[in-house]
Amino acid sequence: EAQVTQNPRYLITVTGKKLTVTCSQNMNHEYMSWYRQDPGLGLRQIYYSMNVEVTDKGDVPEGYKVSRKEKRNFPLILESPSPNQTSLYFCASSQSAGDSYEQYFGPGTRLTVT
Amino acid sequence: RKEVEQDPGPFNVPEGATVAFNCTYSNSASQSFFWYRQDCRKEPKLLMSVYSSGNEDGRFTAQLNRASQYISLLIRDSKLSDSATYLCVVNRNNRLAFGKGNQVVVIP
């Protein structure tokens, strides 16, 4: 089954404790990205990757890191999480970045930083 | 001005009625446009792409007006299962911008 998986689905952590949210897709997609969704703000793009070893900042990259060592995986790293990073995070992938390619979203990771 | 703007609603729609809403975008260089549907904090899913000539998929019709920089979505014969948030999405230079969504509640 074609899908995007994220782990963990739910995470409660404390300020400053490094964490990684994994994202994996099995569709051989080139383009992957991370979003956060907050009430009243909608979905905002954090980072995106056009292909292996190619990553770029989205609209809200501060406090996050990503890597794309393999085509299928695109982990999101929070080196020192803070309470303002409490949010619902979605990973997404698509065949390519442009035109009418559909974005496939993972199920989301609900992160709480205390 | 926000890059993509939508009136969040909610839009309370009687079952069987027609509902329409617009989304405006600020970047005239935007290249492609989409409507996504999101159910109650679940992942968004593509509803339809929006083409310059307009397009229709069953009860759903999408239009693009580049001159006025807006896209629209019309839902005919609303079903209870149409209750969701509809996200307007704009692609500019390989980056996607999402609107906050139009929340639709179909009432029996």
Backbone of each chain as ProteinMPNN parsed JSONL, in Angstrom:
{"seq_chain_A": "EAQVTQNPRYLITVTGKKLTVTCSQNMNHEYMSWYRQDPGLGLRQIYYSMNVEVTDKGDVPEGYKVSRKEKRNFPLILESPSPNQTSLYFCASSQSAGDSYEQYFGPGTRLTVT", "coords_chain_A": {"N_chain_A": [[0.849, -1.19, 0.0], [0.587, 2.167, -0.914], [2.056, 4.693, 0.928], [2.681, 7.222, 3.451], [4.535, 7.238, 6.309], [4.764, 8.145, 9.727], [6.61, 8.536, 12.719], [7.143, 9.181, 16.198], [3.519, 8.916, 16.678], [2.368, 10.342, 18.692], [3.81, 12.478, 21.069], [5.143, 13.501, 24.092], [7.274, 15.731, 25.565], [10.109, 17.265, 27.231], [11.34, 20.6, 27.612], [14.231, 21.28, 25.737], [15.154, 18.69, 25.369], [16.496, 16.731, 23.006], [14.904, 15.58, 20.038], [13.678, 13.337, 17.498], [11.579, 13.1, 14.736], [10.424, 10.656, 12.687], [10.026, 10.113, 9.163], [8.753, 8.344, 6.473], [8.448, 7.222, 3.128], [6.957, 5.097, 0.664], [6.778, 5.345, -2.064], [8.651, 6.062, -3.869], [9.037, 8.776, -4.183], [10.289, 11.969, -5.141], [10.114, 14.476, -3.936], [9.86, 15.754, -0.704], [8.42, 16.963, 2.35], [8.022, 18.898, 5.368], [5.5, 19.981, 7.603], [3.934, 22.177, 9.946], [1.022, 22.443, 11.926], [-1.074, 24.725, 13.34], [-3.626, 25.983, 15.505], [-5.636, 28.482, 14.061], [-3.581, 29.333, 12.469], [-3.094, 27.654, 10.387], [-1.586, 25.351, 8.01], [1.898, 25.316, 7.866], [4.896, 25.434, 6.062], [7.876, 23.801, 6.944], [10.455, 22.669, 6.271], [11.711, 21.53, 3.122], [12.484, 19.041, 0.631], [13.984, 18.498, -2.4], [15.212, 16.331, -3.477], [17.436, 13.54, -2.85], [19.881, 14.507, -0.538], [19.338, 17.164, -0.987], [18.061, 19.858, 0.46], [15.859, 22.429, 1.709], [14.894, 25.548, 3.194], [11.635, 26.157, 4.459], [8.829, 28.112, 5.287], [8.903, 28.423, 8.056], [11.48, 27.629, 9.436], [13.027, 27.866, 11.748], [14.596, 26.476, 14.548], [14.449, 23.88, 13.782], [15.803, 20.967, 12.143], [16.67, 19.073, 9.237], [17.277, 16.091, 7.305], [18.265, 14.368, 4.333], [19.184, 11.633, 3.476], [18.548, 9.325, 2.268], [16.27, 8.384, -0.307], [13.723, 7.626, 0.563], [13.405, 8.453, 3.206], [12.906, 11.117, 5.542], [13.747, 12.641, 8.067], [12.715, 14.743, 10.812], [14.288, 16.935, 12.934], [14.49, 18.13, 16.204], [16.584, 19.952, 17.877], [16.727, 21.275, 20.339], [14.041, 21.344, 21.81], [11.31, 23.625, 22.315], [8.549, 25.079, 24.18], [6.997, 26.541, 22.306], [7.085, 25.016, 20.081], [5.26, 23.111, 20.302], [2.851, 21.381, 18.615], [0.973, 20.151, 15.759], [2.367, 17.977, 13.55], [3.022, 17.357, 10.146], [4.254, 15.191, 7.703], [4.985, 15.076, 4.232], [4.86, 13.802, 0.874], [5.65, 13.904, -2.623], [5.541, 13.156, -6.138], [6.956, 14.996, -7.592], [7.967, 18.434, -7.306], [6.575, 20.328, -8.685], [3.882, 21.78, -10.602], [0.998, 19.851, -11.031], [1.295, 17.844, -9.158], [0.221, 15.579, -6.734], [0.265, 15.958, -3.218], [1.081, 13.646, -0.771], [0.13, 12.977, 2.435], [1.451, 12.133, 5.646], [0.117, 10.567, 8.675], [0.334, 12.352, 10.741], [1.971, 13.857, 13.577], [1.566, 14.451, 16.877], [2.904, 16.73, 18.888], [3.919, 17.65, 22.108], [5.527, 19.994, 24.044], [6.807, 20.534, 27.131]], "CA_chain_A": [[0.0, 0.0, 0.0], [1.338, 3.41, -0.99], [1.772, 5.474, 2.121], [3.683, 7.984, 4.184], [4.42, 6.899, 7.726], [5.457, 9.015, 10.671], [6.73, 8.032, 14.079], [5.935, 8.639, 16.792], [2.279, 9.624, 16.386], [2.158, 11.253, 19.811], [5.031, 12.618, 21.87], [5.212, 14.552, 25.103], [8.671, 15.82, 25.972], [10.426, 18.451, 28.016], [12.168, 21.613, 26.944], [15.653, 21.042, 25.617], [15.523, 17.286, 25.127], [16.526, 16.505, 21.557], [14.026, 14.531, 19.541], [13.587, 13.149, 16.049], [10.348, 12.518, 14.208], [10.791, 10.024, 11.432], [9.062, 10.115, 8.059], [9.181, 7.43, 5.43], [7.453, 6.99, 2.062], [7.287, 3.923, -0.152], [6.296, 5.61, -3.422], [9.789, 6.523, -4.665], [8.838, 10.189, -4.474], [11.472, 12.823, -5.05], [9.878, 15.659, -3.112], [9.297, 15.521, 0.633], [8.392, 18.202, 3.116], [7.458, 18.905, 6.709], [4.62, 21.09, 7.925], [3.301, 22.203, 11.254], [-0.321, 23.013, 11.867], [-1.461, 25.333, 14.61], [-4.952, 26.622, 15.427], [-5.64, 29.871, 13.622], [-2.442, 29.646, 11.586], [-3.074, 26.763, 9.235], [-0.377, 24.56, 7.747], [3.052, 26.109, 7.442], [5.972, 24.549, 5.633], [9.074, 23.968, 7.764], [11.545, 22.368, 5.362], [11.375, 20.628, 2.047], [13.616, 18.407, -0.032], [13.682, 18.188, -3.803], [15.756, 15.001, -3.773], [18.453, 13.124, -1.881], [20.931, 15.49, -0.219], [18.918, 18.517, -1.363], [17.018, 20.345, 1.366], [15.766, 23.88, 1.714], [14.008, 26.073, 4.218], [10.306, 26.626, 4.127], [8.447, 29.4, 5.863], [9.163, 28.487, 9.504], [12.511, 26.622, 9.702], [13.814, 28.111, 12.964], [14.472, 25.478, 15.608], [14.323, 22.549, 13.186], [16.769, 20.493, 11.165], [16.24, 17.9, 8.48], [18.303, 15.479, 6.47], [17.689, 13.487, 3.301], [20.292, 10.754, 3.073], [17.963, 8.316, 1.382], [15.089, 8.936, -0.967], [12.476, 7.315, 1.229], [13.326, 8.969, 4.575], [13.108, 12.563, 5.707], [13.494, 12.904, 9.492], [12.676, 16.116, 11.349], [15.051, 16.951, 14.179], [14.401, 19.293, 17.068], [17.788, 19.832, 18.705], [16.418, 21.756, 21.683], [12.633, 21.739, 21.688], [10.752, 24.63, 23.226], [7.081, 24.983, 24.205], [6.354, 27.084, 21.104], [7.103, 23.989, 19.042], [4.09, 22.255, 20.495], [2.087, 21.516, 17.387], [0.681, 18.951, 14.985], [3.329, 17.965, 12.451], [2.744, 16.468, 9.03], [5.223, 14.96, 6.646], [4.294, 14.845, 2.966], [5.728, 13.521, -0.258], [5.018, 13.922, -3.94], [6.424, 12.686, -7.207], [7.829, 16.114, -7.892], [7.522, 19.636, -6.599], [5.842, 21.324, -9.456], [2.624, 21.591, -11.331], [-0.203, 19.303, -10.404], [1.564, 16.625, -8.414], [-0.477, 15.46, -5.459], [1.01, 15.741, -1.986], [0.554, 12.605, 0.098], [0.49, 13.331, 3.803], [1.444, 11.151, 6.716], [-1.019, 10.698, 9.591], [0.551, 13.431, 11.703], [2.606, 13.631, 14.881], [1.149, 15.497, 17.814], [4.023, 16.964, 19.809], [3.743, 18.592, 23.219], [6.777, 20.3, 24.736], [6.454, 21.184, 28.412]], "C_chain_A": [[0.884, 1.239, 0.0], [1.021, 4.267, 0.224], [2.986, 6.259, 2.597], [3.477, 7.658, 5.659], [5.254, 7.869, 8.553], [5.508, 8.323, 12.016], [7.553, 8.979, 14.933], [4.692, 9.408, 16.364], [1.973, 10.656, 17.474], [3.443, 11.294, 20.635], [4.872, 13.783, 22.826], [6.647, 14.572, 25.604], [8.882, 17.104, 26.771], [11.343, 19.368, 27.228], [13.633, 21.19, 26.941], [16.076, 19.612, 25.322], [15.381, 16.957, 23.645], [15.591, 15.383, 21.148], [14.044, 14.505, 18.022], [12.236, 12.531, 15.717], [10.685, 11.933, 12.84], [9.647, 10.112, 10.421], [9.607, 9.216, 6.974], [8.064, 7.263, 4.407], [7.927, 5.851, 1.179], [6.872, 4.098, -1.612], [7.414, 6.099, -4.345], [9.646, 8.0, -5.069], [10.122, 10.972, -4.288], [11.3, 13.914, -4.001], [9.269, 15.258, -1.777], [9.336, 16.827, 1.412], [7.768, 17.971, 4.484], [6.647, 20.163, 6.906], [4.273, 21.023, 9.407], [1.951, 22.895, 11.108], [-0.723, 23.468, 13.247], [-2.805, 26.016, 14.459], [-4.841, 28.088, 15.03], [-4.52, 30.24, 12.669], [-2.388, 28.758, 10.355], [-1.779, 25.977, 9.14], [0.732, 25.467, 7.264], [4.209, 25.163, 7.153], [7.235, 24.854, 6.416], [10.321, 23.817, 6.896], [10.993, 21.52, 4.232], [12.648, 20.101, 1.394], [13.199, 18.017, -1.445], [14.189, 16.803, -4.19], [16.806, 14.674, -2.713], [19.539, 14.191, -1.78], [20.585, 16.915, -0.648], [17.775, 18.935, -0.446], [17.013, 21.867, 1.351], [14.737, 24.323, 2.742], [12.648, 26.426, 3.634], [10.046, 27.956, 4.805], [8.801, 29.542, 7.338], [10.236, 27.481, 9.909], [13.228, 26.744, 11.051], [13.528, 27.036, 14.009], [14.377, 24.05, 15.093], [15.526, 22.249, 12.296], [16.179, 19.31, 10.439], [17.451, 17.307, 7.789], [17.61, 14.584, 5.453], [18.845, 12.65, 2.732], [19.808, 9.653, 2.135], [16.678, 8.893, 0.818], [13.836, 8.749, -0.126], [12.318, 7.999, 2.593], [13.639, 10.451, 4.673], [12.815, 12.919, 7.163], [13.527, 14.39, 9.838], [13.314, 16.084, 12.732], [14.82, 18.261, 14.918], [15.539, 19.167, 18.066], [17.505, 20.227, 20.161], [14.983, 22.272, 21.68], [12.219, 22.776, 22.727], [9.235, 24.554, 23.165], [6.404, 25.555, 22.964], [6.444, 26.151, 19.898], [6.045, 22.92, 19.281], [3.155, 22.463, 19.322], [1.734, 20.142, 16.84], [1.555, 19.005, 13.731], [2.923, 16.934, 11.403], [3.953, 16.394, 8.108], [4.432, 14.688, 5.369], [5.305, 14.518, 1.884], [4.934, 13.645, -1.545], [6.052, 13.534, -4.982], [7.441, 13.759, -7.571], [7.245, 17.338, -7.234], [6.514, 20.436, -7.392], [4.482, 20.895, -9.937], [1.556, 20.876, -10.503], [0.062, 18.033, -9.603], [0.925, 16.654, -7.04], [0.503, 15.263, -4.325], [0.308, 14.648, -1.183], [1.063, 12.882, 1.503], [0.545, 12.097, 4.695], [0.313, 11.441, 7.688], [-0.853, 11.793, 10.634], [1.216, 12.958, 12.982], [2.209, 14.783, 15.787], [2.214, 15.617, 18.891], [3.639, 17.989, 20.858], [5.081, 18.759, 23.911], [6.432, 21.083, 25.999], [7.656, 21.897, 29.022]], "O_chain_A": [[1.81, 1.356, 0.803], [-0.144, 4.537, 0.515], [4.128, 6.005, 2.212], [2.372, 7.788, 6.185], [6.306, 8.342, 8.123], [4.579, 7.616, 12.406], [8.551, 9.526, 14.464], [4.814, 10.462, 15.739], [1.393, 11.707, 17.203], [4.079, 10.265, 20.864], [4.518, 14.895, 22.434], [7.177, 13.542, 26.02], [7.967, 17.907, 26.957], [12.027, 18.945, 26.297], [14.199, 20.804, 27.963], [17.25, 19.359, 25.051], [14.274, 16.914, 23.109], [15.496, 14.36, 21.827], [14.372, 15.488, 17.358], [11.81, 11.56, 16.343], [11.171, 12.634, 11.952], [8.472, 10.176, 10.783], [10.776, 9.31, 6.599], [6.888, 7.174, 4.762], [9.125, 5.659, 0.969], [6.641, 3.115, -2.316], [7.15, 6.505, -5.477], [10.076, 8.41, -6.147], [10.93, 10.685, -3.405], [12.235, 14.234, -3.267], [8.287, 14.517, -1.726], [10.18, 17.687, 1.162], [7.08, 16.977, 4.715], [7.018, 21.25, 6.462], [4.313, 19.963, 10.03], [1.769, 23.797, 10.29], [-0.714, 22.692, 14.203], [-3.102, 26.572, 13.401], [-4.047, 28.838, 15.597], [-4.51, 31.342, 12.118], [-1.704, 29.082, 9.384], [-0.981, 25.946, 10.078], [0.536, 26.285, 6.365], [4.465, 24.22, 7.902], [7.629, 26.013, 6.546], [11.138, 24.733, 6.803], [9.95, 20.879, 4.363], [13.736, 20.644, 1.581], [12.211, 17.313, -1.656], [13.666, 16.176, -5.112], [17.028, 15.456, -1.788], [20.04, 14.701, -2.782], [21.46, 17.781, -0.667], [16.659, 18.429, -0.56], [18.013, 22.509, 1.029], [13.833, 23.572, 3.108], [12.522, 26.911, 2.51], [10.925, 28.813, 4.888], [8.981, 30.658, 7.825], [9.937, 26.554, 10.663], [13.952, 25.834, 11.453], [12.375, 26.729, 14.311], [14.24, 23.112, 15.879], [16.175, 23.154, 11.77], [15.297, 18.625, 10.957], [18.507, 17.933, 7.699], [16.501, 14.104, 5.687], [19.388, 12.935, 1.665], [20.566, 9.127, 1.321], [16.077, 9.79, 1.409], [12.972, 9.626, -0.105], [11.196, 8.113, 3.087], [14.517, 10.968, 3.982], [11.744, 13.445, 7.463], [14.262, 15.175, 9.24], [12.921, 15.295, 13.591], [14.936, 19.347, 14.35], [15.467, 18.364, 18.997], [17.989, 19.585, 21.092], [14.739, 23.473, 21.564], [12.713, 22.792, 23.854], [8.684, 24.023, 22.201], [5.324, 25.091, 22.599], [5.935, 26.467, 18.822], [5.958, 21.943, 18.538], [2.714, 23.582, 19.06], [2.139, 19.112, 17.381], [1.489, 19.958, 12.955], [2.537, 15.808, 11.72], [4.58, 17.404, 7.785], [3.335, 14.132, 5.421], [6.469, 14.911, 1.968], [3.71, 13.51, -1.556], [7.259, 13.577, -4.744], [8.613, 13.477, -7.822], [6.152, 17.288, -6.67], [5.689, 21.148, -6.819], [4.022, 19.78, -9.69], [1.263, 21.287, -9.381], [-0.849, 17.232, -9.393], [1.066, 17.616, -6.285], [1.459, 14.495, -4.445], [-0.898, 14.713, -0.944], [2.267, 13.005, 1.733], [-0.217, 11.146, 4.517], [-0.38, 12.449, 7.548], [-1.807, 12.125, 11.338], [1.046, 11.816, 13.41], [2.487, 15.946, 15.493], [2.397, 14.711, 19.704], [3.106, 19.054, 20.546], [5.701, 17.776, 24.319], [5.838, 22.16, 25.935], [7.542, 22.493, 30.093]]}, "seq_chain_B": "RKEVEQDPGPFNVPEGATVAFNCTYSNSASQSFFWYRQDCRKEPKLLMSVYSSGNEDGRFTAQLNRASQYISLLIRDSKLSDSATYLCVVNRNNRLAFGKGNQVVVIP", "coords_chain_B": {"N_chain_B": [[-0.092, 41.378, 4.01], [-1.499, 38.168, 3.954], [-0.2, 35.258, 2.322], [-1.933, 33.337, 1.281], [-5.334, 33.516, 1.544], [-8.243, 32.703, 3.309], [-11.665, 32.631, 4.233], [-12.413, 31.48, 7.307], [-14.881, 30.575, 8.251], [-17.348, 29.044, 10.435], [-19.047, 27.492, 7.634], [-22.258, 26.896, 7.606], [-24.284, 24.598, 6.206], [-27.273, 23.589, 4.766], [-28.261, 20.239, 4.239], [-28.098, 19.071, 0.921], [-28.007, 21.557, -0.198], [-26.219, 24.168, -2.022], [-22.894, 25.246, -1.748], [-20.405, 27.743, -1.803], [-17.068, 28.966, -1.906], [-14.321, 31.239, -1.748], [-10.794, 31.683, -2.325], [-8.082, 33.752, -1.875], [-4.964, 34.716, -3.313], [-1.681, 36.083, -2.958], [0.664, 36.177, -4.411], [1.514, 36.795, -7.583], [3.043, 35.245, -9.204], [2.495, 32.666, -8.67], [2.153, 29.216, -9.385], [0.677, 26.825, -9.528], [-2.382, 25.339, -8.353], [-4.539, 24.151, -5.776], [-7.178, 22.297, -4.189], [-7.489, 20.955, -1.028], [-8.817, 18.531, 1.212], [-9.521, 18.366, 4.644], [-10.178, 16.387, 7.388], [-11.192, 16.862, 10.642], [-8.495, 17.346, 12.12], [-7.063, 15.33, 10.951], [-4.893, 13.971, 8.375], [-4.394, 16.122, 5.547], [-6.006, 15.662, 2.385], [-5.833, 15.38, -1.134], [-8.29, 17.059, -2.899], [-8.959, 18.246, -5.375], [-7.111, 19.39, -8.233], [-6.659, 22.687, -9.566], [-7.429, 24.13, -12.542], [-6.659, 26.45, -15.186], [-8.749, 26.618, -16.945], [-10.831, 25.908, -15.451], [-12.4, 23.274, -13.619], [-14.225, 20.242, -13.076], [-15.457, 17.843, -10.798], [-17.546, 15.503, -10.31], [-19.742, 16.507, -7.875], [-18.302, 18.697, -7.299], [-16.82, 21.765, -8.178], [-14.169, 23.623, -9.423], [-12.612, 26.782, -9.825], [-10.357, 29.067, -11.395], [-9.128, 32.297, -11.209], [-6.928, 34.177, -12.573], [-6.428, 36.847, -13.076], [-7.699, 38.277, -11.051], [-6.636, 36.96, -8.982], [-7.693, 34.738, -7.466], [-9.062, 31.624, -6.33], [-11.768, 29.334, -6.53], [-14.185, 27.221, -4.947], [-16.913, 25.141, -5.442], [-19.571, 23.396, -4.084], [-22.018, 21.226, -4.885], [-25.356, 20.041, -4.072], [-25.003, 19.255, -1.292], [-23.646, 16.829, 0.936], [-23.873, 15.069, 4.06], [-21.45, 13.927, 4.553], [-19.694, 15.678, 3.423], [-18.881, 17.457, 5.273], [-16.196, 19.107, 6.535], [-12.894, 20.558, 6.552], [-11.798, 22.727, 4.061], [-8.958, 23.196, 2.304], [-7.132, 25.666, 0.717], [-4.515, 25.636, -1.578], [-1.432, 26.805, -2.725], [1.11, 26.715, -5.102], [4.286, 27.95, -5.281], [7.279, 28.399, -6.779], [8.235, 25.807, -6.06], [7.517, 25.651, -3.449], [4.956, 25.188, -1.099], [2.054, 26.953, -0.189], [-0.388, 27.196, 2.24], [-3.813, 27.942, 2.788], [-5.821, 28.917, 5.665], [-8.072, 27.457, 5.677], [-11.487, 26.599, 4.852], [-14.116, 25.977, 6.87], [-16.604, 23.639, 6.629], [-19.836, 22.775, 7.535], [-22.228, 20.488, 7.208], [-25.634, 20.385, 7.565], [-28.226, 18.287, 8.759]], "CA_chain_B": [[-1.154, 40.528, 3.478], [-1.129, 36.77, 3.965], [-0.004, 34.749, 0.98], [-3.168, 32.674, 0.878], [-6.358, 33.906, 2.512], [-9.549, 32.061, 3.243], [-12.582, 32.919, 5.328], [-12.487, 30.177, 7.972], [-16.248, 30.139, 8.501], [-17.828, 27.905, 9.645], [-20.134, 27.609, 6.679], [-23.297, 25.924, 7.953], [-24.969, 24.371, 4.943], [-28.301, 22.538, 4.826], [-28.044, 19.097, 3.352], [-28.708, 19.257, -0.386], [-27.787, 22.913, -0.703], [-24.958, 24.467, -2.689], [-22.032, 26.179, -1.012], [-19.237, 28.164, -2.582], [-16.173, 29.872, -1.216], [-13.148, 31.675, -2.493], [-9.495, 31.791, -1.685], [-7.262, 34.715, -2.615], [-3.524, 34.552, -3.143], [-1.04, 37.386, -3.165], [1.826, 36.102, -5.295], [1.048, 36.623, -8.959], [3.884, 34.246, -9.865], [2.075, 31.324, -8.259], [2.14, 28.401, -10.592], [-0.372, 25.814, -9.556], [-3.381, 25.583, -7.317], [-5.203, 22.921, -5.387], [-8.034, 22.211, -3.006], [-7.337, 19.763, -0.205], [-9.833, 18.357, 2.253], [-8.985, 17.864, 5.907], [-11.17, 16.011, 8.396], [-10.908, 16.899, 12.07], [-7.106, 17.165, 12.527], [-6.399, 14.235, 10.247], [-4.04, 14.499, 7.325], [-5.074, 16.645, 4.364], [-5.998, 14.817, 1.19], [-6.14, 16.156, -2.332], [-9.653, 17.016, -3.431], [-8.805, 18.461, -6.813], [-6.261, 20.463, -8.741], [-7.448, 23.761, -10.171], [-6.831, 24.494, -13.818], [-7.065, 27.773, -15.681], [-10.033, 26.524, -17.65], [-11.84, 25.431, -14.516], [-12.607, 21.838, -13.719], [-15.355, 19.715, -12.315], [-15.334, 16.437, -10.412], [-18.806, 15.182, -9.653], [-20.474, 17.645, -7.312], [-17.324, 19.737, -6.972], [-16.317, 22.564, -9.292], [-13.127, 24.568, -9.034], [-12.319, 27.804, -10.824], [-9.176, 29.9, -11.149], [-9.154, 33.616, -11.837], [-5.566, 34.694, -12.397], [-6.439, 38.318, -13.113], [-8.087, 38.745, -9.72], [-5.854, 36.162, -8.032], [-8.451, 33.918, -6.527], [-9.627, 30.366, -6.782], [-13.041, 29.084, -5.864], [-14.68, 25.845, -4.875], [-18.354, 25.059, -5.307], [-20.063, 22.049, -3.775], [-23.46, 21.121, -5.142], [-26.07, 18.922, -3.44], [-24.128, 18.917, -0.156], [-23.913, 15.622, 1.725], [-23.338, 15.142, 5.427], [-20.043, 13.508, 4.493], [-18.874, 16.789, 2.933], [-18.438, 18.252, 6.426], [-14.731, 19.03, 6.617], [-12.247, 21.839, 6.262], [-11.27, 22.718, 2.703], [-7.737, 23.995, 2.302], [-6.647, 26.2, -0.548], [-3.069, 25.46, -1.596], [-0.802, 27.48, -3.858], [2.503, 26.324, -5.324], [5.127, 28.982, -5.9], [8.701, 28.051, -6.741], [8.446, 24.536, -5.377], [7.071, 25.712, -2.066], [3.495, 25.221, -1.014], [1.445, 27.802, 0.831], [-1.734, 26.744, 2.568], [-4.728, 28.809, 3.512], [-6.241, 28.366, 6.953], [-9.158, 26.527, 5.43], [-12.908, 26.934, 5.0], [-14.782, 24.881, 7.568], [-17.976, 23.402, 6.148], [-20.65, 21.887, 8.365], [-23.486, 20.188, 6.523], [-26.632, 20.137, 8.613], [-29.335, 17.467, 8.224]], "C_chain_B": [[-0.67, 39.075, 3.459], [-1.063, 36.257, 2.532], [-1.252, 34.072, 0.429], [-4.212, 32.969, 1.945], [-7.672, 33.205, 2.236], [-10.373, 32.525, 4.429], [-12.842, 31.609, 6.051], [-13.894, 29.667, 8.233], [-16.515, 29.991, 9.986], [-18.96, 28.273, 8.692], [-21.13, 26.497, 7.025], [-24.232, 25.777, 6.759], [-26.043, 23.303, 5.118], [-27.978, 21.438, 3.827], [-28.783, 19.329, 2.038], [-28.479, 20.63, -0.998], [-26.438, 23.022, -1.414], [-24.174, 25.471, -1.847], [-20.824, 26.501, -1.884], [-18.375, 29.072, -1.732], [-14.932, 30.123, -2.05], [-11.905, 31.647, -1.634], [-8.702, 32.791, -2.515], [-5.789, 34.465, -2.332], [-2.819, 35.823, -3.569], [0.092, 37.352, -4.182], [1.383, 35.815, -6.728], [1.875, 35.603, -9.73], [3.513, 32.826, -9.47], [1.761, 30.482, -9.489], [1.008, 27.383, -10.659], [-1.176, 25.889, -8.266], [-4.164, 24.313, -7.044], [-6.228, 23.204, -4.302], [-7.766, 20.881, -2.325], [-8.471, 19.734, 0.813], [-9.142, 17.815, 3.49], [-10.13, 17.602, 6.873], [-10.532, 16.119, 9.764], [-9.484, 16.506, 12.475], [-6.46, 15.896, 11.974], [-5.569, 14.831, 9.121], [-4.866, 15.047, 6.166], [-4.978, 15.655, 3.206], [-6.447, 15.643, -0.002], [-7.588, 15.957, -2.737], [-9.599, 17.18, -4.947], [-7.766, 19.532, -7.094], [-7.164, 21.491, -9.416], [-6.749, 24.226, -11.432], [-7.396, 25.823, -14.305], [-8.44, 27.742, -16.325], [-11.164, 26.119, -16.715], [-12.002, 23.929, -14.675], [-13.655, 21.375, -12.726], [-15.085, 18.246, -12.004], [-16.585, 16.087, -9.63], [-19.515, 16.432, -9.178], [-19.565, 18.843, -7.026], [-16.837, 20.446, -8.24], [-15.302, 23.566, -8.766], [-12.869, 25.54, -10.185], [-11.074, 28.569, -10.403], [-9.347, 31.218, -11.891], [-7.804, 34.275, -11.586], [-5.555, 36.224, -12.331], [-6.743, 38.885, -11.728], [-7.419, 37.954, -8.611], [-6.736, 35.493, -6.983], [-8.818, 32.595, -7.182], [-10.897, 30.108, -5.971], [-13.347, 27.592, -5.877], [-16.178, 25.901, -4.654], [-18.729, 23.605, -5.071], [-21.571, 22.058, -3.976], [-24.043, 19.949, -4.375], [-25.274, 18.389, -2.231], [-24.608, 17.677, 0.584], [-23.343, 15.825, 3.121], [-21.844, 14.819, 5.433], [-19.121, 14.595, 3.924], [-18.375, 17.676, 4.076], [-16.944, 18.034, 6.645], [-14.203, 20.455, 6.491], [-11.581, 21.728, 4.902], [-10.122, 23.723, 2.626], [-7.373, 24.408, 0.887], [-5.121, 26.147, -0.52], [-2.504, 26.049, -2.884], [0.663, 27.066, -3.934], [3.242, 27.49, -5.977], [6.589, 28.597, -5.692], [8.989, 26.858, -5.856], [8.104, 24.572, -3.895], [5.561, 25.872, -2.045], [3.056, 26.138, 0.112], [0.0, 27.376, 1.007], [-2.548, 27.883, 3.168], [-5.137, 28.145, 4.817], [-7.412, 27.412, 6.811], [-10.534, 27.137, 5.595], [-13.577, 25.751, 5.683], [-16.234, 24.795, 7.11], [-18.655, 22.411, 7.07], [-21.972, 21.698, 7.65], [-24.489, 19.711, 7.56], [-27.797, 19.337, 8.033], [-30.613, 18.279, 8.071]], "O_chain_B": [[0.437, 38.79, 3.001], [-1.766, 36.745, 1.646], [-1.583, 34.22, -0.748], [-3.989, 32.698, 3.125], [-8.142, 33.125, 1.1], [-9.834, 32.782, 5.505], [-13.438, 30.702, 5.469], [-14.094, 28.466, 8.417], [-15.949, 30.759, 10.764], [-19.713, 29.222, 8.913], [-20.88, 25.319, 6.772], [-24.891, 26.736, 6.357], [-25.736, 22.204, 5.581], [-27.488, 21.689, 2.726], [-29.946, 19.732, 2.033], [-28.732, 20.837, -2.185], [-25.632, 22.091, -1.405], [-24.737, 26.424, -1.308], [-20.3, 25.647, -2.6], [-18.885, 29.855, -0.931], [-14.556, 29.338, -2.92], [-11.959, 31.596, -0.406], [-8.659, 32.679, -3.74], [-5.421, 34.05, -1.233], [-3.301, 36.553, -4.435], [0.443, 38.384, -4.753], [0.931, 34.712, -7.036], [1.458, 35.145, -10.793], [4.167, 31.877, -9.903], [1.196, 30.953, -10.475], [0.455, 27.121, -11.728], [-0.727, 26.415, -7.248], [-4.419, 23.509, -7.941], [-6.156, 24.21, -3.597], [-7.808, 19.823, -2.952], [-9.003, 20.769, 1.214], [-8.293, 16.927, 3.408], [-10.947, 18.483, 7.142], [-9.472, 15.548, 10.019], [-9.28, 15.464, 13.098], [-5.43, 15.447, 12.477], [-5.542, 16.048, 8.934], [-5.918, 14.499, 5.838], [-4.002, 14.916, 3.072], [-7.328, 16.496, 0.11], [-8.053, 14.829, -2.898], [-10.126, 16.357, -5.696], [-7.567, 20.454, -6.303], [-8.297, 21.187, -9.788], [-5.6, 24.667, -11.387], [-8.469, 26.255, -13.885], [-9.196, 28.711, -16.26], [-12.315, 26.0, -17.135], [-11.765, 23.382, -15.752], [-13.926, 22.009, -11.707], [-14.556, 17.506, -12.834], [-16.67, 16.345, -8.429], [-19.851, 17.31, -9.973], [-20.031, 19.883, -6.561], [-16.491, 19.809, -9.235], [-15.551, 24.267, -7.786], [-12.904, 25.165, -11.357], [-10.776, 28.702, -9.216], [-9.677, 31.231, -13.077], [-7.567, 34.854, -10.526], [-4.754, 36.812, -11.605], [-6.118, 39.851, -11.29], [-7.614, 38.245, -7.431], [-6.543, 35.665, -5.779], [-8.876, 32.471, -8.405], [-11.056, 30.616, -4.861], [-12.838, 26.828, -6.697], [-16.658, 26.623, -3.78], [-18.263, 22.705, -5.77], [-22.299, 22.803, -3.319], [-23.343, 18.986, -4.061], [-24.925, 17.21, -2.178], [-25.801, 17.496, 0.828], [-22.45, 16.645, 3.333], [-21.079, 15.374, 6.221], [-17.9, 14.443, 3.945], [-17.536, 18.551, 3.86], [-16.495, 16.918, 6.907], [-14.961, 21.413, 6.345], [-10.883, 20.754, 4.621], [-10.295, 24.921, 2.851], [-7.319, 23.58, -0.022], [-4.505, 26.569, 0.459], [-3.025, 25.823, -3.977], [1.368, 27.072, -2.925], [2.885, 27.953, -7.061], [7.062, 28.486, -4.561], [9.879, 26.898, -5.006], [8.379, 23.615, -3.17], [4.975, 26.589, -2.856], [3.605, 26.109, 1.214], [-0.738, 27.216, 0.035], [-2.038, 28.684, 3.952], [-4.845, 26.972, 5.053], [-7.709, 26.645, 7.727], [-10.727, 28.07, 6.374], [-13.602, 24.648, 5.137], [-16.988, 25.764, 7.199], [-18.12, 21.339, 7.353], [-22.747, 22.643, 7.503], [-24.238, 18.776, 8.321], [-28.3, 19.655, 6.955], [-31.635, 17.747, 7.638]]}, "name": "protein", "num_of_chains": 2, "seq": "EAQVTQNPRYLITVTGKKLTVTCSQNMNHEYMSWYRQDPGLGLRQIYYSMNVEVTDKGDVPEGYKVSRKEKRNFPLILESPSPNQTSLYFCASSQSAGDSYEQYFGPGTRLTVTRKEVEQDPGPFNVPEGATVAFNCTYSNSASQSFFWYRQDCRKEPKLLMSVYSSGNEDGRFTAQLNRASQYISLLIRDSKLSDSATYLCVVNRNNRLAFGKGNQVVVIP"}
